Amino acid sequence: MQFYPAPEYQPHCAQLFESYKNKIQQLIPFARVGHIGSSAIPNAISKGDLDIYIKVSAQRFLVAIKKLQQLGFKEKPDTLRTHQLCMLQSQVHDIALQIVVTGSEFQNFLTFRDQLRRHPELVQQYNQLKQSYSGTSPEQYRQIKAIFIQNVLNPNPADQ
């Protein structure tokens, strides 16, 4: 797994996000669309991929998924899938869509992004963690990353 410094991938991801945001909003105007993931966090290293957050009501969740598939996205295998979260991936670009039901626990994608934007020291820790696990299996990497994310979302009061 190779990681890129922010200046090498973030400008491209920002352009790609704006392009897809417009397409998504035209297709499902009832959705809230946001840029999440490392490409949305200043100075975060990344594999160079783009993550897009799409929030919809529970009533429109399945409709949104079907419409987004018209843009060439398919359900991402081996990821969590619930009645409140669906991850789709592009067949063309390295883009993942996180379709989330309003009010669900999965709004934490935004919380995590915002925490790292507010705390550059967390970005440094996140970067170090990624680099130290770059030679491991994708499963191991995802597990250790999940622990870090949980610690950011639910900090131990004794650590503050």
BAGU-551605 format. One record per residue (C-alpha): residue number from 1; residue in three letters; x, y, z. Coordinates in steps of 0.05 Angstrom, whole numbers. Example, Ala and Ser with C-alpha at 12.3 -4.5 7.8 and 13.67 -1.06 7.14 Angstrom:
2
@mise = 1, gumi = ALA, c1 = 246, c2 = -90, c3 = 156
@mise = 2, gumi = SER, c1 = 273, c2 = -21, c3 = 143
This chain:
160
@mise = 1, gumi = MET, c1 = 0, c2 = 0, c3 = 0
@mise = 2, gumi = GLN, c1 = 29, c2 = 67, c3 = -21
@mise = 3, gumi = PHE, c1 = 11, c2 = 133, c3 = 12
@mise = 4, gumi = TYR, c1 = 17, c2 = 201, c3 = -21
@mise = 5, gumi = PRO, c1 = 30, c2 = 268, c3 = 12
@mise = 6, gumi = ALA, c1 = -29, c2 = 316, c3 = 11
@mise = 7, gumi = PRO, c1 = -1, c2 = 362, c3 = -44
@mise = 8, gumi = GLU, c1 = 5, c2 = 303, c3 = -92
@mise = 9, gumi = TYR, c1 = -67, c2 = 280, c3 = -89
@mise = 10, gumi = GLN, c1 = -113, c2 = 330, c3 = -54
@mise = 11, gumi = PRO, c1 = -120, c2 = 381, c3 = -111
@mise = 12, gumi = HIS, c1 = -141, c2 = 325, c3 = -159
@mise = 13, gumi = CYS, c1 = -190, c2 = 296, c3 = -107
@mise = 14, gumi = ALA, c1 = -219, c2 = 365, c3 = -95
@mise = 15, gumi = GLN, c1 = -233, c2 = 374, c3 = -170
@mise = 16, gumi = LEU, c1 = -261, c2 = 304, c3 = -175
@mise = 17, gumi = PHE, c1 = -306, c2 = 316, c3 = -114
@mise = 18, gumi = GLU, c1 = -335, c2 = 380, c3 = -144
@mise = 19, gumi = SER, c1 = -349, c2 = 344, c3 = -210
@mise = 20, gumi = TYR, c1 = -384, c2 = 286, c3 = -176
@mise = 21, gumi = LYS, c1 = -420, c2 = 330, c3 = -126
@mise = 22, gumi = ASN, c1 = -454, c2 = 366, c3 = -183
@mise = 23, gumi = LYS, c1 = -473, c2 = 300, c3 = -217
@mise = 24, gumi = ILE, c1 = -499, c2 = 271, c3 = -152
@mise = 25, gumi = GLN, c1 = -540, c2 = 333, c3 = -135
@mise = 26, gumi = GLN, c1 = -571, c2 = 333, c3 = -204
@mise = 27, gumi = LEU, c1 = -589, c2 = 260, c3 = -197
@mise = 28, gumi = ILE, c1 = -613, c2 = 263, c3 = -124
@mise = 29, gumi = PRO, c1 = -627, c2 = 335, c3 = -106
@mise = 30, gumi = PHE, c1 = -656, c2 = 314, c3 = -38
@mise = 31, gumi = ALA, c1 = -586, c2 = 291, c3 = -14
@mise = 32, gumi = ARG, c1 = -533, c2 = 327, c3 = 26
@mise = 33, gumi = VAL, c1 = -466, c2 = 315, c3 = -6
@mise = 34, gumi = GLY, c1 = -399, c2 = 324, c3 = 30
@mise = 35, gumi = HIS, c1 = -326, c2 = 310, c3 = 20
@mise = 36, gumi = ILE, c1 = -299, c2 = 262, c3 = 72
@mise = 37, gumi = GLY, c1 = -239, c2 = 217, c3 = 82
@mise = 38, gumi = SER, c1 = -165, c2 = 236, c3 = 81
@mise = 39, gumi = SER, c1 = -171, c2 = 277, c3 = 18
@mise = 40, gumi = ALA, c1 = -217, c2 = 325, c3 = 57
@mise = 41, gumi = ILE, c1 = -167, c2 = 334, c3 = 114
@mise = 42, gumi = PRO, c1 = -110, c2 = 383, c3 = 106
@mise = 43, gumi = ASN, c1 = -41, c2 = 350, c3 = 107
@mise = 44, gumi = ALA, c1 = -68, c2 = 279, c3 = 112
@mise = 45, gumi = ILE, c1 = -31, c2 = 226, c3 = 73
@mise = 46, gumi = SER, c1 = -74, c2 = 179, c3 = 31
@mise = 47, gumi = LYS, c1 = -76, c2 = 123, c3 = -20
@mise = 48, gumi = GLY, c1 = -102, c2 = 178, c3 = -65
@mise = 49, gumi = ASP, c1 = -174, c2 = 157, c3 = -65
@mise = 50, gumi = LEU, c1 = -236, c2 = 201, c3 = -57
@mise = 51, gumi = ASP, c1 = -293, c2 = 189, c3 = -7
@mise = 52, gumi = ILE, c1 = -360, c2 = 223, c3 = -15
@mise = 53, gumi = TYR, c1 = -413, c2 = 227, c3 = 39
@mise = 54, gumi = ILE, c1 = -486, c2 = 227, c3 = 17
@mise = 55, gumi = LYS, c1 = -539, c2 = 237, c3 = 70
@mise = 56, gumi = VAL, c1 = -611, c2 = 220, c3 = 54
@mise = 57, gumi = SER, c1 = -675, c2 = 206, c3 = 92
@mise = 58, gumi = ALA, c1 = -692, c2 = 134, c3 = 109
@mise = 59, gumi = GLN, c1 = -750, c2 = 137, c3 = 60
@mise = 60, gumi = ARG, c1 = -704, c2 = 156, c3 = 3
@mise = 61, gumi = PHE, c1 = -645, c2 = 111, c3 = 20
@mise = 62, gumi = LEU, c1 = -659, c2 = 55, c3 = -30
@mise = 63, gumi = VAL, c1 = -679, c2 = 104, c3 = -84
@mise = 64, gumi = ALA, c1 = -613, c2 = 142, c3 = -75
@mise = 65, gumi = ILE, c1 = -573, c2 = 78, c3 = -81
@mise = 66, gumi = LYS, c1 = -608, c2 = 57, c3 = -146
@mise = 67, gumi = LYS, c1 = -599, c2 = 127, c3 = -176
@mise = 68, gumi = LEU, c1 = -525, c2 = 129, c3 = -157
@mise = 69, gumi = GLN, c1 = -514, c2 = 62, c3 = -192
@mise = 70, gumi = GLN, c1 = -534, c2 = 99, c3 = -256
@mise = 71, gumi = LEU, c1 = -467, c2 = 137, c3 = -249
@mise = 72, gumi = GLY, c1 = -429, c2 = 71, c3 = -254
@mise = 73, gumi = PHE, c1 = -423, c2 = 56, c3 = -180
@mise = 74, gumi = LYS, c1 = -431, c2 = -14, c3 = -152
@mise = 75, gumi = GLU, c1 = -440, c2 = -39, c3 = -81
@mise = 76, gumi = LYS, c1 = -372, c2 = -46, c3 = -49
@mise = 77, gumi = PRO, c1 = -358, c2 = -118, c3 = -28
@mise = 78, gumi = ASP, c1 = -333, c2 = -137, c3 = 41
@mise = 79, gumi = THR, c1 = -358, c2 = -74, c3 = 75
@mise = 80, gumi = LEU, c1 = -411, c2 = -60, c3 = 127
@mise = 81, gumi = ARG, c1 = -480, c2 = -56, c3 = 96
@mise = 82, gumi = THR, c1 = -542, c2 = -39, c3 = 137
@mise = 83, gumi = HIS, c1 = -609, c2 = -6, c3 = 127
@mise = 84, gumi = GLN, c1 = -574, c2 = 60, c3 = 144
@mise = 85, gumi = LEU, c1 = -507, c2 = 52, c3 = 108
@mise = 86, gumi = CYS, c1 = -488, c2 = 30, c3 = 38
@mise = 87, gumi = MET, c1 = -419, c2 = 39, c3 = 7
@mise = 88, gumi = LEU, c1 = -414, c2 = 42, c3 = -68
@mise = 89, gumi = GLN, c1 = -350, c2 = 45, c3 = -109
@mise = 90, gumi = SER, c1 = -336, c2 = 72, c3 = -178
@mise = 91, gumi = GLN, c1 = -318, c2 = 26, c3 = -234
@mise = 92, gumi = VAL, c1 = -279, c2 = 83, c3 = -267
@mise = 93, gumi = HIS, c1 = -244, c2 = 125, c3 = -213
@mise = 94, gumi = ASP, c1 = -218, c2 = 109, c3 = -144
@mise = 95, gumi = ILE, c1 = -281, c2 = 137, c3 = -111
@mise = 96, gumi = ALA, c1 = -325, c2 = 109, c3 = -56
@mise = 97, gumi = LEU, c1 = -394, c2 = 136, c3 = -38
@mise = 98, gumi = GLN, c1 = -419, c2 = 128, c3 = 33
@mise = 99, gumi = ILE, c1 = -495, c2 = 133, c3 = 30
@mise = 100, gumi = VAL, c1 = -520, c2 = 147, c3 = 101
@mise = 101, gumi = VAL, c1 = -589, c2 = 155, c3 = 131
@mise = 102, gumi = THR, c1 = -602, c2 = 222, c3 = 166
@mise = 103, gumi = GLY, c1 = -595, c2 = 215, c3 = 241
@mise = 104, gumi = SER, c1 = -559, c2 = 149, c3 = 240
@mise = 105, gumi = GLU, c1 = -494, c2 = 133, c3 = 276
@mise = 106, gumi = PHE, c1 = -459, c2 = 135, c3 = 209
@mise = 107, gumi = GLN, c1 = -459, c2 = 210, c3 = 209
@mise = 108, gumi = ASN, c1 = -394, c2 = 198, c3 = 247
@mise = 109, gumi = PHE, c1 = -358, c2 = 203, c3 = 179
@mise = 110, gumi = LEU, c1 = -368, c2 = 278, c3 = 185
@mise = 111, gumi = THR, c1 = -351, c2 = 280, c3 = 259
@mise = 112, gumi = PHE, c1 = -284, c2 = 245, c3 = 246
@mise = 113, gumi = ARG, c1 = -267, c2 = 291, c3 = 188
@mise = 114, gumi = ASP, c1 = -284, c2 = 353, c3 = 229
@mise = 115, gumi = GLN, c1 = -243, c2 = 329, c3 = 290
@mise = 116, gumi = LEU, c1 = -181, c2 = 320, c3 = 247
@mise = 117, gumi = ARG, c1 = -192, c2 = 387, c3 = 213
@mise = 118, gumi = ARG, c1 = -194, c2 = 420, c3 = 282
@mise = 119, gumi = HIS, c1 = -135, c2 = 382, c3 = 311
@mise = 120, gumi = PRO, c1 = -73, c2 = 379, c3 = 268
@mise = 121, gumi = GLU, c1 = -38, c2 = 335, c3 = 320
@mise = 122, gumi = LEU, c1 = -90, c2 = 281, c3 = 306
@mise = 123, gumi = VAL, c1 = -73, c2 = 286, c3 = 232
@mise = 124, gumi = GLN, c1 = 0, c2 = 274, c3 = 249
@mise = 125, gumi = GLN, c1 = -18, c2 = 214, c3 = 291
@mise = 126, gumi = TYR, c1 = -63, c2 = 188, c3 = 235
@mise = 127, gumi = ASN, c1 = -7, c2 = 196, c3 = 184
@mise = 128, gumi = GLN, c1 = 43, c2 = 160, c3 = 229
@mise = 129, gumi = LEU, c1 = -6, c2 = 103, c3 = 240
@mise = 130, gumi = LYS, c1 = -18, c2 = 95, c3 = 165
@mise = 131, gumi = GLN, c1 = 56, c2 = 95, c3 = 150
@mise = 132, gumi = SER, c1 = 72, c2 = 45, c3 = 205
@mise = 133, gumi = TYR, c1 = 20, c2 = -4, c3 = 177
@mise = 134, gumi = SER, c1 = 33, c2 = 7, c3 = 103
@mise = 135, gumi = GLY, c1 = 64, c2 = -62, c3 = 94
@mise = 136, gumi = THR, c1 = 9, c2 = -101, c3 = 128
@mise = 137, gumi = SER, c1 = -51, c2 = -135, c3 = 98
@mise = 138, gumi = PRO, c1 = -111, c2 = -92, c3 = 80
@mise = 139, gumi = GLU, c1 = -151, c2 = -126, c3 = 136
@mise = 140, gumi = GLN, c1 = -99, c2 = -111, c3 = 189
@mise = 141, gumi = TYR, c1 = -93, c2 = -39, c3 = 164
@mise = 142, gumi = ARG, c1 = -169, c2 = -29, c3 = 167
@mise = 143, gumi = GLN, c1 = -172, c2 = -58, c3 = 237
@mise = 144, gumi = ILE, c1 = -119, c2 = -12, c3 = 266
@mise = 145, gumi = LYS, c1 = -148, c2 = 47, c3 = 229
@mise = 146, gumi = ALA, c1 = -217, c2 = 31, c3 = 258
@mise = 147, gumi = ILE, c1 = -188, c2 = 32, c3 = 328
@mise = 148, gumi = PHE, c1 = -157, c2 = 101, c3 = 316
@mise = 149, gumi = ILE, c1 = -223, c2 = 127, c3 = 288
@mise = 150, gumi = GLN, c1 = -262, c2 = 101, c3 = 348
@mise = 151, gumi = ASN, c1 = -212, c2 = 134, c3 = 395
@mise = 152, gumi = VAL, c1 = -222, c2 = 201, c3 = 359
@mise = 153, gumi = LEU, c1 = -297, c2 = 194, c3 = 360
@mise = 154, gumi = ASN, c1 = -300, c2 = 170, c3 = 432
@mise = 155, gumi = PRO, c1 = -240, c2 = 198, c3 = 468
@mise = 156, gumi = ASN, c1 = -222, c2 = 174, c3 = 537
@mise = 157, gumi = PRO, c1 = -233, c2 = 233, c3 = 585
@mise = 158, gumi = ALA, c1 = -170, c2 = 212, c3 = 624
@mise = 159, gumi = ASP, c1 = -129, c2 = 226, c3 = 561
@mise = 160, gumi = GLN, c1 = -152, c2 = 298, c3 = 555
